[in-house]
Amino acid sequence: MIKPFAEQKFDIPDLDGISKKTIEEHLGLYAGYVKNFNAIQSELQKMMMGDNPHTLSELQRRLSFEFGGMRLHEYYFNHLEGGAKEATGEFLSKVNEQFTSIEGLKKLMKNIGLMRGPGWAILYWDKKSGQFLTSFSGEQHMGHFVTLPIILAIDVWEHAYILDQGAQGKGKYIDAFFANLNWQSAEQNFLTAQAGSAAKQ
Ligand SMILES: [Fe+2]
């Protein structure tokens, strides 16, 4: 039996360029992912021991979409808690080494975020090769690097910015996201990833 997941609470301060209304609606969407994941999982548990595996195929496929929506939003809202803060230490050194500067990383992540379609611009850490990798995850369950922990996740679905910046305002929204970003959150994800063991292959 898999235990249901609990909706997390976030303390998001007033942000520049991302309104309270957007955050409220966005938190509501996040709560929906948690609820839907739990609902699908609960139905699946009833079907999984049956004799026809095809009856559960669509629910099983849908499960990682809801999980991605749940977990990626938890990264995202964590990034916005605590107000804007700079990156430091080994994380900053590795970013500077690979992308020249935080500005270089921001430019790269913005270009990934500006790609068409709903999804997420994501930075991962590959401990095995000692470098960052980046991805555009279509919707939220596709395009991930298997085994790699997430360091930074930027929501670039329209619901993240359309109220504040309009349909063509994704670039302005990504700038606003970075202006409000608590880099310490990404740094903590990096330190946790560095401390964990690299997958053996
Ligand atoms: Fe979202």
Residues whose N, C-alpha, C, O or C-beta is under 5 A from the ligand:
A	BS01	LIG	D155 W157
